[in-house]
Amino acid sequence: MARTNGTSAPFLISGGGIGGLIAAYSLAQQGFPVRLFEQSSEFREVGAGIQLGPNIFRVLEKVGLKDAILADAHVPPAQEMRDALTGKLITRIPLDAEFSKRFNNQPYAVTHRADIHGTFLKACQSSNLVTLETSRRVAGYTQHPDGVTVTLENGETVEGRALIGCDGMWSKIREKVVGDGQPRVSGHIAYRAVLKRADVPEDLWRPDVVLWAGPRTHFVHYPLRRGELYNLVAVFHSDHYEEGWDAEGSKDLLWKHFQGQVPQVQRMLERIETWRMWVLCDREPVKNWTDGRVTLLGDAAHPMLQYLAQGACMATEDAVILAEKVAARPDDLPAAFKEYQHDRYLRTGRTQIMARFYGEFYHARGVAAELRDMALSGRTPQQSYDGIAWLYGGP
Ligand SMILES: Cc1cc2nc3c(=O)[nH]c(=O)nc-3n(C[C@H](O)[C@H](O)[C@H](O)COP(=O)(O)OP(=O)(O)OC[C@H]3O[C@@H](n4cnc5c(N)ncnc54)[C@H](O)[C@@H]3O)c2cc1C
């Protein structure tokens, strides 16, 4: 078979989650053709909320999607942390004009995963440079001096200029590029559910992002979709393991961990008939996730626990920066990919490591919990902003 000329061939992307779609759109915006392969029969995201720090809005502004994301989102007035055993406020961080001014004039917002995924999908569909293909599972790749050959699971081969693995936590492409086996199982489980606003008792509805910190548990809730929905996530320590992001969670297992917590927590948990469950995994940060004309992005490159609410934000930062590096060196993609990785690995590695610490912090017990509460309750908003500036002030 004749090989497609390396300079006119499309970029190939494996995976059409948040990372793959924004990578496709960012490359198209720089004038490059893209073919994206998604294994599922349709593009979709699980029904849950997602928090978006000011750092994601900085890069979304560059690709012109900030307003579209904000149109469906909810901008909470504050983040609150409360003690799940006493109900006491530990800290309240305003997400107001001062916050935004501090972080490049960008907001903090919360949205439905389907809304951010849908906005990225629509952006790709509006570009005549992006081809989206479903029911196409990438099985592997080989490369040659001026391109890559991707093999799909049905045996078909596809030629491209380069390959970007955006295929998530269990990435097939990572297997070959990094080869570090299965993800690390954290021993933490997240249960999630979304309620209609009308199904949330009036005295429990809050416009803020509220986190109830308990011993080996935490529970977060916040409004979604312009306030029409309400997102609930309950996290606890457990050795239970199931691969994937959409298993049904047992209520008995949940209640075992949230016994003894304040009525506000228990009454909210009682509202949910069916929970969906995520067994939380991550990986050790690595310095290299590039192999010539093949690189990784998002969870395929640096999967992290969700405690800093940054996995999708990092994937979006990756995508916009990757496209900029490629546009600066279109004739030397291995060098462009190395520059992208060099720009990204310490920031994403720090986020992977800090996310683990935050998990410990939220789930502290006994004296450790008292120390946490003492340290946080004395903080001014400015001190809280200083503590997170390395993350929200970037990239
Ligand atoms: C409980 C929880 C809460 C979270 N909260 C937040 C938050 O508040 N803020 C935030 O920024 N992040 C959050 N995250 C993290 C965020 O969800 C992920 O980091 C993000 O979705 C990763 O996107 P991705 O596109 O890299 O991977 P994925 O979303 O996993 O997408 C991978 C895609 O690739 C496809 N695929 C896989 N293998 C193949 C193959 N071989 N061929 C073709 N297609 C393939 C999959 O079907 C999928 O569509 C949270 C995560 C969890 C678990």
The ligand as a Tripos MOL2 file, in Angstrom:
@<TRIPOS>MOLECULE
LIG
   53    58     1     0     0
SMALL
NO_CHARGES

@<TRIPOS>ATOM
      1 C1        -14.9180   10.7880   40.4600 C.3       1 LIG1
      2 C2        -14.1490   11.6770   39.5120 C.ar      1 LIG1
      3 C3        -14.3120   13.0320   39.5550 C.ar      1 LIG1
      4 C4        -13.5840   13.8670   38.7200 C.ar      1 LIG1
      5 N1        -13.7470   15.2120   38.8140 N.ar      1 LIG1
      6 C5        -13.0220   16.0250   38.0250 C.ar      1 LIG1
      7 C6        -13.1750   17.4370   38.1370 C.ar      1 LIG1
      8 O1        -13.9530   17.9250   38.9480 O.2       1 LIG1
      9 N2        -12.4290   18.2410   37.3120 N.ar      1 LIG1
     10 C7        -11.5520   17.7160   36.3900 C.ar      1 LIG1
     11 O2        -10.8960   18.4830   35.6510 O.2       1 LIG1
     12 N3        -11.3880   16.3740   36.2690 N.ar      1 LIG1
     13 C8        -12.0880   15.5250   37.0550 C.ar      1 LIG1
     14 N4        -11.9460   14.1740   36.9370 N.ar      1 LIG1
     15 C9        -10.9660   13.6390   35.9800 C.3       1 LIG1
     16 C10       -11.4840   13.6120   34.5560 C.3       1 LIG1
     17 O3        -12.7440   13.0050   34.5120 O.3       1 LIG1
     18 C11       -10.5310   12.8460   33.6620 C.3       1 LIG1
     19 O4         -9.2030   13.2310   33.9210 O.3       1 LIG1
     20 C12       -10.8380   13.1440   32.1930 C.3       1 LIG1
     21 O5        -12.1430   12.7510   31.8830 O.3       1 LIG1
     22 C13        -9.8490   12.4120   31.2880 C.3       1 LIG1
     23 O6        -10.2010   12.6030   29.9510 O.3       1 LIG1
     24 P1         -9.4770   11.7670   28.8200 P.3       1 LIG1
     25 O7        -10.1000   12.1990   27.5430 O.co2     1 LIG1
     26 O8         -7.9960   11.8610   28.9780 O.co2     1 LIG1
     27 O9         -9.8310   10.2390   29.1390 O.3       1 LIG1
     28 P2        -11.2590    9.4950   29.1140 P.3       1 LIG1
     29 O10       -12.3310   10.4040   29.5650 O.co2     1 LIG1
     30 O11       -11.0510    8.2080   29.8290 O.co2     1 LIG1
     31 O12       -11.5290    9.2070   27.5760 O.3       1 LIG1
     32 C14       -10.8760    8.1720   26.8990 C.3       1 LIG1
     33 C15       -11.6870    7.8300   25.6540 C.3       1 LIG1
     34 O13       -10.9430    6.9200   24.8570 O.3       1 LIG1
     35 C16       -11.7790    5.8560   24.4380 C.3       1 LIG1
     36 N5        -10.8880    4.7130   24.2170 N.ar      1 LIG1
     37 C17       -10.2350    3.9780   25.1540 C.ar      1 LIG1
     38 N6         -9.4590    3.0480   24.5600 N.ar      1 LIG1
     39 C18        -9.6150    3.2060   23.2070 C.ar      1 LIG1
     40 C19        -9.0610    2.5580   22.0740 C.ar      1 LIG1
     41 N7         -8.1810    1.5660   22.2020 N.pl3     1 LIG1
     42 N8         -9.4320    2.9890   20.8390 N.ar      1 LIG1
     43 C20       -10.3240    4.0140   20.6900 C.ar      1 LIG1
     44 N9        -10.9000    4.6530   21.7490 N.ar      1 LIG1
     45 C21       -10.5290    4.2620   22.9880 C.ar      1 LIG1
     46 C22       -12.7640    5.6990   25.5810 C.3       1 LIG1
     47 O14       -13.9490    5.0450   25.1580 O.3       1 LIG1
     48 C23       -13.0130    7.1440   25.9670 C.3       1 LIG1
     49 O15       -14.0300    7.7420   25.1950 O.3       1 LIG1
     50 C24       -12.6670   13.3070   37.7760 C.ar      1 LIG1
     51 C25       -12.5140   11.9370   37.6950 C.ar      1 LIG1
     52 C26       -13.2390   11.1040   38.5570 C.ar      1 LIG1
     53 C27       -13.0280    9.6370   38.4710 C.3       1 LIG1
@<TRIPOS>BOND
     1     1     2 1
     2     2     3 ar
     3     2    52 ar
     4     3     4 ar
     5     4     5 ar
     6     4    50 ar
     7     5     6 ar
     8     6     7 ar
     9     6    13 1
    10     7     8 2
    11     7     9 ar
    12     9    10 ar
    13    10    11 2
    14    10    12 ar
    15    12    13 ar
    16    13    14 ar
    17    14    15 1
    18    14    50 ar
    19    15    16 1
    20    16    17 1
    21    16    18 1
    22    18    19 1
    23    18    20 1
    24    20    21 1
    25    20    22 1
    26    22    23 1
    27    23    24 1
    28    24    25 2
    29    24    26 1
    30    24    27 1
    31    27    28 1
    32    28    29 2
    33    28    30 1
    34    28    31 1
    35    31    32 1
    36    32    33 1
    37    33    34 1
    38    33    48 1
    39    34    35 1
    40    35    36 1
    41    35    46 1
    42    36    37 ar
    43    36    45 ar
    44    37    38 ar
    45    38    39 ar
    46    39    40 ar
    47    39    45 ar
    48    40    41 1
    49    40    42 ar
    50    42    43 ar
    51    43    44 ar
    52    44    45 ar
    53    46    47 1
    54    46    48 1
    55    48    49 1
    56    50    51 ar
    57    51    52 ar
    58    52    53 1
@<TRIPOS>SUBSTRUCTURE
     1 LIG1         1 GROUP 0 **** ****
